[in-house]
Every structure is written in C-alpha cells, then in structure tokens.
Amino acid sequence: MRVLVTGGAGFIGSHYVRQLLDGAYPAFAGAEVTVLDKLTYAASEESLRPVADRPGLRFVRGDIRDPALVAEVMDGADIVVHFAAESHVDRSIAGASDFVLTNVVGTNTLLNAAVAAGVSKFVHVSTDEVYGSIEDGSWPEEHPLDPNSPYSASKAGSDLLARAYHRTHGLPVCVTRCSNNYGPYQHPEKMIPLFVTNLLDGRQVPLYGDGGNVRDWLHVTDHCRGIQLVAESGSPGEVYNIGGGTELTNRELTGKLLEAVGADWSMVCPVPDRKGHDRRYSVDHGKIASELGYAPGVDFGEGLAETVRWYRDNRQWWEPLKASTTPTPPGQASTARTAGAS
C-alpha cells in the first residue's frame, strides 16, 4: 500500500505519519509513505525525526499547487490523506491570499491529480470552523456552512471542491471536520503552545476579549485515530465530524495552563477581541461514533499535562520556531485547529 500525506511535516500531519510508521494503524502496516510538504514556517522536518530512518518513508519538499510535482508524487498512490493547509486565523485576517491559493487552489490541484491517478481513497482534513458559530447544541455534518474568517472560508471552499469531485468524477473522497487540536509538536503560534511557551519563559499571555469564547478540545492522537478510521472505512462522499468532548472557555483553559506551569493571573494580559471572533464551536461526532466506532480516548487533564511536559522538555524544538517566526499583531493568539503546513 502506498500512502501520500500532504502537510506531513506540520503538527497534525507529522503526528499521523509517526503513528502510522510506529504501527498504531495495523491496517496500514508496511505501507510506503510519501510526505509532501512545502516546509513553510509552520512545518519542520524535525517533527518527523523520530521516524526519519524508517525504510517506508519518503520526504518530498514541494508545493501542493505545483501540478507537475503533485502528479509525480500522486502516481501509484492508493490513499491520500490531505492535511496541507494555511491554518492560522489571525494571519488570514491580516492577508487572505495565501489561504485561498493553498487551501483552495492547492486542494484543486491534488484532486485533479487524484482523479488521474485513480486513487482508492482521498481523505480531506478540514475544520469545524466552516460551520461558523453556534450558541447552543452541536453541529451535525448536514449543518449549512457559514464561515466567518478568511481561513474558514477557504477551508469551506476546499470542502465543497472535494465533495464536488466525488459527485462529478466519482473520486472516493471523505471529508473530516475536527475541533481544536492540542498536543506535542504544535507550532507555538497556536493558543496552547503559545501560552505554555510564553509562561515557561516568564512572559505574559494574551487573552482575547472577555475570554468567554468556547472551544471543544481534541487531542491530536484522537484526531488522527479518527482520520485513520475514515481512511480505512469511511463511505465515499461523506463528511465526518471528529470531536474531543471537552468544551472550555478560553478563560477556563487559561486557568488550567497557569496552574500547570505554576503561574498566576498576573501573567495574563487582556487584549482587544479578534475581528469576527466566533463565540462557540461544538461538533456532534455521533456519526463517526456509530458508523466507524470512534470515541475520544485521551483524558483532557492527562493530555494537557503531558503536552505541557513536552514543551518544557523540548525547548530545542520550539525555541527556533519562535525566534524565526514573524509574529501576528500583539495579542492575536489563534485557536485555529486544522492541519499543519504546506
């Protein structure tokens, strides 16, 4: 079996690759894995170092918008797992062009190549942000898309393209939409690693508005396990929500992070709210649970503690990223959650 993973040097994509090559997914045992990643600021080959010596792994640096390169790496692929995306909400507010080009045009390039190559499954990894904001209850997969940021609008566009390629060309596409991911190897521009690394350095953390925005938190291990279930058994043309089952306000999460590093509320700096900041996200993952047997398995308290320990013990991974990354405007700590880089 040959598996093409786009964005496989980013946060979620690299976790999926490490899990696959470490034998966490028996159905894909012995698979040959090709990672295609542009290595933008949000990706790092260091995230693949734990499995870099595996004979089944091939790394290709390149852009998913390059038709010739995409056709080359797609040739012979049985499964495509498409993580590659621009995913930082605040950067999309500052400038949307890269998001449209990568998330929409890049996905279209991949879909075209997948049709030509006759792949047996194309898993398009998306986000709950495409649904917009919800005051109460949880979104089912059939909920109308109502994105409110340039980032989520670009992901909604790519979702619709993916489903259109199934309807028009018969490409066996599945779309997954996840809630907020957390865990090791997440770029320190995202909320949890930004707050943790700032606090470890004795720096204040920026909390948007009143801190009342609600997010559902999903450990990256659970997310990747859900993706794998869809890759193995998801029905072509279907959408599957993947949730974590732990809803917290940003203020509640901040309190847990302060406690985890032994800091107090003097380390929190309130900042003006983000433009168009969605108030609450919540996905109903009953469909993937009933059809494919998914259930989140990582306890949030344990997962958060393990994540904090990882950042405390792995400064050599995140310090160069913080030093080399052009920051978004002050206080803009994103809670975006989708795939890694490229």
C-alpha positions in Angstrom: 0.0 0.0 0.0 1.2 3.5 -0.8 0.0 6.5 1.2 0.5 10.1 0.2 0.4 12.5 3.2 0.3 16.2 2.3 1.4 18.6 5.0 3.1 15.7 6.8 5.7 17.9 8.4 3.1 20.0 10.2 1.6 19.4 13.6 -1.3 17.0 12.8 0.2 15.5 9.7 3.5 14.6 11.3 1.7 13.0 14.2 -0.3 10.9 11.8 2.9 9.8 10.0 4.7 9.0 13.2 1.7 6.9 14.4 1.4 5.1 11.1 5.1 4.2 10.9 5.1 3.2 14.6 2.4 0.6 13.9 -0.6 2.3 15.5 -2.7 1.6 12.5 -2.4 -2.2 11.7 -4.5 -2.0 8.5 -1.7 0.2 7.0 1.2 -2.0 8.3 4.1 -2.0 5.9 2.7 0.9 3.9 5.1 3.1 1.9 4.5 6.7 3.0 5.3 9.8 0.9 5.2 13.1 2.7 4.7 16.2 0.5 5.3 19.4 2.4 6.4 22.9 1.4 8.1 23.5 4.8 6.6 26.8 5.4 7.2 28.5 8.8 4.6 26.2 10.4 6.3 22.9 9.4 9.6 21.3 10.4 11.4 18.1 9.3 12.3 17.9 13.0 8.8 16.7 13.6 9.5 13.6 11.5 12.9 12.9 13.0 11.6 10.1 15.3 10.7 8.1 12.1 13.2 9.6 9.7 15.1 6.3 9.4 12.1 4.2 8.5 12.6 2.5 5.1 9.0 3.1 4.1 9.2 6.9 4.5 10.0 9.3 1.6 10.0 13.0 2.1 9.4 15.4 -0.8 9.7 19.2 -0.3 7.3 20.9 -2.6 4.1 22.9 -3.1 0.7 21.3 -3.5 -0.1 24.0 -6.1 2.6 22.6 -8.4 0.7 20.3 -10.9 3.7 18.5 -12.2 5.1 17.7 -8.8 1.8 16.7 -7.5 1.2 14.3 -10.4 4.6 12.8 -9.8 4.1 12.1 -6.1 0.5 11.0 -6.7 1.5 8.4 -9.2 1.0 4.9 -7.7 -0.7 6.2 -4.5 -3.5 4.2 -3.1 -4.6 6.5 -0.3 -4.2 10.3 0.0 -4.5 12.0 3.4 -4.6 15.7 2.8 -3.6 17.8 5.8 -1.7 20.6 4.0 -3.3 24.0 4.7 -2.7 27.5 5.8 -4.5 27.4 9.2 -3.7 30.4 11.4 -6.9 32.5 11.7 -5.1 35.8 12.6 -2.8 35.5 9.6 -5.8 35.1 7.3 -7.3 38.3 8.7 -4.0 40.1 8.0 -4.0 38.7 4.5 -6.1 36.1 2.8 -4.3 35.4 -0.5 -2.0 32.6 0.8 -5.1 30.9 2.3 -7.1 30.9 -0.9 -4.1 29.8 -3.0 -3.0 27.0 -0.8 -6.4 25.8 0.7 -8.5 26.1 -2.5 -6.2 26.1 -5.5 -3.8 23.6 -3.9 -6.6 21.3 -2.9 -8.0 21.5 -6.5 -4.5 20.5 -7.9 -4.5 17.5 -5.6 -8.0 16.5 -6.5 -7.2 16.7 -10.3 -4.1 14.5 -9.8 -6.0 12.0 -7.7 -8.7 11.5 -10.4 -5.9 11.0 -13.0 -4.1 8.5 -10.7 -7.2 6.6 -9.8 -6.6 6.6 -6.0 -8.8 4.4 -3.9 -9.5 6.9 -1.1 -8.9 10.7 -0.6 -9.3 12.0 2.9 -9.6 15.7 3.0 -8.9 17.0 6.5 -10.9 20.1 7.4 -12.2 22.1 10.4 -15.3 22.8 12.5 -14.8 26.5 11.7 -16.5 26.1 8.4 -19.8 25.9 10.3 -19.4 29.3 11.8 -20.5 29.9 15.4 -23.2 28.1 17.4 -24.9 29.4 20.6 -26.1 26.0 21.9 -26.2 22.4 20.8 -23.7 20.9 18.4 -23.3 20.9 14.6 -24.2 17.7 12.7 -22.4 17.1 9.4 -25.5 18.4 7.5 -25.4 21.8 9.0 -25.1 24.6 6.4 -21.6 26.1 6.1 -21.3 29.6 7.4 -17.6 30.5 7.8 -16.7 33.8 9.3 -12.9 34.2 8.7 -10.9 34.2 5.5 -9.3 31.0 6.8 -12.5 29.1 7.4 -14.0 30.4 4.2 -11.0 29.0 2.3 -11.5 25.6 4.0 -15.2 25.6 3.3 -14.3 26.2 -0.4 -11.9 23.3 -0.4 -14.5 21.1 1.3 -17.0 21.8 -1.4 -14.5 21.1 -4.1 -13.6 17.8 -2.5 -17.3 16.7 -2.4 -17.8 18.0 -6.0 -15.0 15.8 -7.3 -16.8 12.8 -5.7 -20.1 13.8 -7.3 -18.7 14.8 -10.7 -15.7 12.4 -11.2 -16.5 9.6 -8.8 -13.4 10.3 -6.7 -13.8 8.4 -3.4 -13.4 11.4 -1.2 -14.2 11.7 2.5 -14.1 15.0 4.4 -13.3 15.2 8.1 -14.0 18.2 10.3 -12.3 18.4 13.7 -12.5 20.6 16.7 -9.5 22.3 18.3 -6.4 20.1 18.4 -3.6 20.1 21.0 -0.6 18.0 21.8 3.2 17.9 21.2 4.8 19.4 18.1 2.2 22.1 17.6 3.6 25.4 16.3 3.9 28.0 19.1 1.6 30.5 17.4 -1.4 28.4 18.4 -3.1 29.1 21.7 -2.0 26.2 24.0 1.7 26.1 22.9 1.9 29.9 22.7 0.6 30.3 26.3 2.8 27.4 27.6 6.0 28.6 26.0 5.4 32.2 27.0 4.8 31.2 30.6 7.8 28.9 30.6 9.8 32.0 29.6 8.2 34.2 32.2 6.3 36.2 29.6 2.6 37.3 29.8 0.0 35.6 27.7 -2.7 37.5 25.7 -6.3 36.7 26.3 -8.9 37.9 23.8 -11.8 40.0 25.0 -13.7 38.6 28.0 -12.2 35.1 27.5 -15.7 33.7 27.1 -15.2 32.1 23.6 -15.8 28.4 23.9 -13.9 25.6 22.1 -14.0 21.8 22.1 -10.6 20.4 22.7 -9.3 17.3 20.9 -6.0 15.5 21.5 -4.1 15.1 18.2 -3.8 11.3 18.9 -7.6 11.0 19.0 -8.0 13.2 15.9 -5.5 11.1 13.9 -7.2 7.9 15.0 -10.5 9.3 13.7 -8.9 10.2 10.4 -7.5 6.7 10.1 -10.9 5.1 10.7 -12.2 7.3 7.9 -9.3 6.3 5.7 -10.0 2.6 6.3 -13.8 2.5 6.3 -15.3 5.9 5.6 -18.0 6.0 3.0 -17.0 7.9 -0.1 -18.8 11.3 -0.4 -19.5 11.5 3.3 -18.4 14.1 5.9 -17.3 13.0 9.4 -17.1 15.3 12.4 -14.3 14.4 14.9 -14.7 16.0 18.4 -12.9 15.7 21.7 -15.8 16.2 24.1 -14.1 18.8 26.3 -15.7 22.3 25.9 -13.9 25.1 27.7 -14.0 28.9 27.6 -10.6 30.4 26.7 -10.6 31.8 30.2 -11.1 28.4 31.7 -8.3 26.9 29.6 -6.0 29.8 30.5 -6.6 29.0 34.2 -5.6 25.4 33.6 -2.5 26.4 31.8 -1.5 28.8 34.6 -1.9 26.1 37.1 0.1 23.6 35.0 3.2 25.9 35.0 2.7 27.3 38.5 1.8 30.8 37.4 -1.0 33.2 38.4 -3.3 35.6 36.7 -0.8 38.4 36.8 0.7 36.7 33.8 -2.4 37.3 31.7 -2.7 40.4 29.6 -6.3 41.1 28.3 -6.2 42.3 24.7 -8.9 43.6 22.3 -11.0 40.8 20.8 -10.2 39.5 17.3 -12.2 40.6 14.3 -15.1 38.4 13.7 -14.2 36.1 16.6 -16.6 33.2 16.7 -18.1 32.7 20.1 -18.6 29.0 20.3 -17.7 25.8 18.3 -19.2 22.4 19.1 -19.4 19.4 16.8 -21.6 16.4 17.1 -19.4 13.4 16.4 -22.2 10.8 16.7 -21.9 9.8 13.1 -18.3 8.7 13.2 -19.0 7.0 16.5 -22.0 5.0 15.3 -20.6 4.2 11.8 -16.9 3.7 12.5 -16.6 3.1 16.3 -14.8 6.4 17.1 -14.6 7.7 20.7 -12.1 10.2 22.1 -9.7 8.2 24.4 -7.3 10.8 25.8 -8.5 12.4 29.1 -8.1 16.2 28.7 -6.4 16.7 32.0 -3.9 14.0 31.3 -3.4 15.1 27.7 -2.8 18.7 28.8 -0.3 17.8 31.5 1.6 15.6 29.0 1.6 18.4 26.5 2.9 20.9 29.0 5.7 18.5 30.0 6.6 18.0 26.3 7.1 21.7 25.7 9.0 22.0 29.0 11.4 19.2 27.9 11.7 20.1 24.2 12.9 23.7 24.1 15.3 22.8 21.3 12.2 22.1 19.1 10.1 25.3 19.7 12.6 28.0 20.6 14.0 28.2 17.0 10.4 28.4 15.7 9.5 31.3 18.0 12.7 33.1 17.1 12.3 32.8 13.3 8.5 33.4 13.0 7.2 36.8 12.2 4.6 37.4 14.9 1.0 38.2 14.3 -0.2 41.5 15.8 0.0 41.8 19.6 -2.5 39.6 21.4 -3.6 37.6 18.4 -3.3 34.1 19.8 -5.2 31.9 17.5 -7.4 29.0 18.4 -7.4 27.5 15.0 -7.2 23.8 14.7 -6.6 22.2 11.3 -3.7 20.7 9.5 -0.1 21.6 9.6 1.8 23.2 6.8 2.4 23.5 3.1 
